[in-house]
Amino acid sequence: MPHGLGFATLAALLTCCAPALAQNTPPGDANNGKRVYMADGCYQCHGSVGQGSRPTGPHLAPNPVPYAAFAAQVRHPVNTMPPYTSVVLSEQELADIYAYLLSIPPLVDPKAAAILDH
């Protein structure tokens, strides 16, 4: 299976239920989420701002998949990602990482960069 295909499929299936899933997103602390994301090595495969790359791992931000899909992938990966059980990553830390991913703004449109107007 191509890297990340299972994650994309899971995300697509859960997209139809996004309004209901949004209600089930636990509150998280984005600052602590960034700390845990970096400390636990998520950035090594997904980049420091969740941008991902083809050879290492799918993008996570901006606009992450619904929380239920995110949590399912972290706990029971469908690809080569190692599982992060609750022994390794608490439920609160998982919610904090998700809050961090939600806090990452979209990339700036290069056409909007003033330096390029010259």
C-alpha positions as CSV (number, residue, x, y, z in Angstrom):
1,M,0.0,0.0,0.0
2,P,1.4,3.5,-0.8
3,H,2.6,5.4,2.2
4,G,-0.3,7.3,3.8
5,L,-3.0,5.8,1.6
6,G,-4.8,4.2,4.5
7,F,-4.7,7.4,6.5
8,A,-6.2,9.3,3.6
9,T,-9.0,6.7,3.2
10,L,-9.8,6.8,6.9
11,A,-9.9,10.6,6.8
12,A,-12.2,10.5,3.7
13,L,-14.6,8.2,5.4
14,L,-14.8,10.3,8.5
15,T,-15.2,13.6,6.6
16,C,-18.9,13.0,6.1
17,C,-19.4,13.0,9.9
18,A,-17.2,16.1,10.5
19,P,-19.9,18.2,12.3
20,A,-20.6,15.4,14.8
21,L,-16.9,14.7,15.2
22,A,-16.1,18.3,15.9
23,Q,-18.2,18.1,19.0
24,N,-16.1,15.1,20.2
25,T,-12.8,16.9,19.9
26,P,-11.4,17.2,23.4
27,P,-10.0,20.5,24.6
28,G,-6.2,20.8,24.3
29,D,-3.3,23.1,25.0
30,A,-1.6,24.1,21.7
31,N,1.6,25.2,23.5
32,N,2.0,21.9,25.3
33,G,1.0,20.1,22.1
34,K,3.8,21.7,20.2
35,R,6.2,20.7,23.0
36,V,5.0,17.1,22.9
37,Y,5.0,17.0,19.1
38,M,8.7,18.1,19.1
39,A,9.7,16.0,22.1
40,D,8.1,12.8,20.9
41,G,9.6,13.1,17.4
42,C,6.5,13.7,15.4
43,Y,8.3,16.5,13.5
44,Q,10.9,13.9,12.2
45,C,8.3,12.5,9.8
46,H,5.7,15.2,9.6
47,G,7.8,18.4,9.7
48,S,7.9,21.0,12.4
49,V,4.6,22.6,11.3
50,G,2.9,19.4,10.1
51,Q,3.7,19.9,6.5
52,G,4.8,16.3,5.9
53,S,6.7,15.0,2.9
54,R,6.2,12.1,0.5
55,P,9.1,9.9,1.7
56,T,8.5,10.4,5.5
57,G,4.8,11.0,6.3
58,P,1.6,12.8,5.2
59,H,0.9,16.4,6.0
60,L,-1.0,17.0,9.3
61,A,-1.6,20.7,9.1
62,P,-3.0,23.1,8.3
63,N,-6.6,21.7,8.5
64,P,-5.9,18.4,10.1
65,V,-8.3,15.5,9.6
66,P,-11.1,15.2,12.2
67,Y,-10.0,14.3,15.7
68,A,-11.4,10.7,15.6
69,A,-9.4,9.9,12.4
70,F,-6.3,11.5,13.9
71,A,-6.6,9.6,17.2
72,A,-7.3,6.3,15.4
73,Q,-4.2,6.7,13.2
74,V,-1.9,7.6,16.1
75,R,-3.2,4.7,18.3
76,H,-3.6,2.1,15.5
77,P,-1.6,3.2,12.4
78,V,-2.6,1.7,9.1
79,N,0.8,2.3,7.5
80,T,4.5,2.2,8.7
81,M,4.0,4.7,11.5
82,P,4.7,3.2,14.9
83,P,1.7,3.1,17.3
84,Y,1.6,5.6,20.1
85,T,-0.4,3.8,22.8
86,S,-1.7,5.6,25.9
87,V,1.4,4.3,27.7
88,V,3.6,6.5,25.4
89,L,1.2,9.4,24.8
90,S,-1.6,10.2,27.2
91,E,-5.1,11.1,26.0
92,Q,-4.5,14.7,27.1
93,E,-1.2,14.9,25.2
94,L,-3.0,13.6,22.1
95,A,-5.6,16.3,22.5
96,D,-2.8,18.9,23.0
97,I,-1.0,17.8,19.8
98,Y,-4.3,18.1,17.9
99,A,-4.8,21.6,19.3
100,Y,-1.3,22.4,18.1
101,L,-2.1,21.2,14.6
102,L,-5.3,23.2,14.6
103,S,-3.3,26.3,15.6
104,I,-1.0,26.1,12.6
105,P,-2.0,28.8,10.0
106,P,-2.2,28.1,6.3
107,L,0.9,28.9,4.3
108,V,1.1,32.4,3.0
109,D,0.4,32.7,-0.7
110,P,3.7,33.6,-2.4
111,K,1.9,36.1,-4.6
112,A,1.1,38.1,-1.4
113,A,4.7,38.6,-0.5
114,A,5.5,42.3,-1.0
115,I,9.2,41.5,-1.7
116,L,8.1,39.8,-4.9
117,D,6.4,42.9,-6.3
118,H,9.6,44.4,-7.5
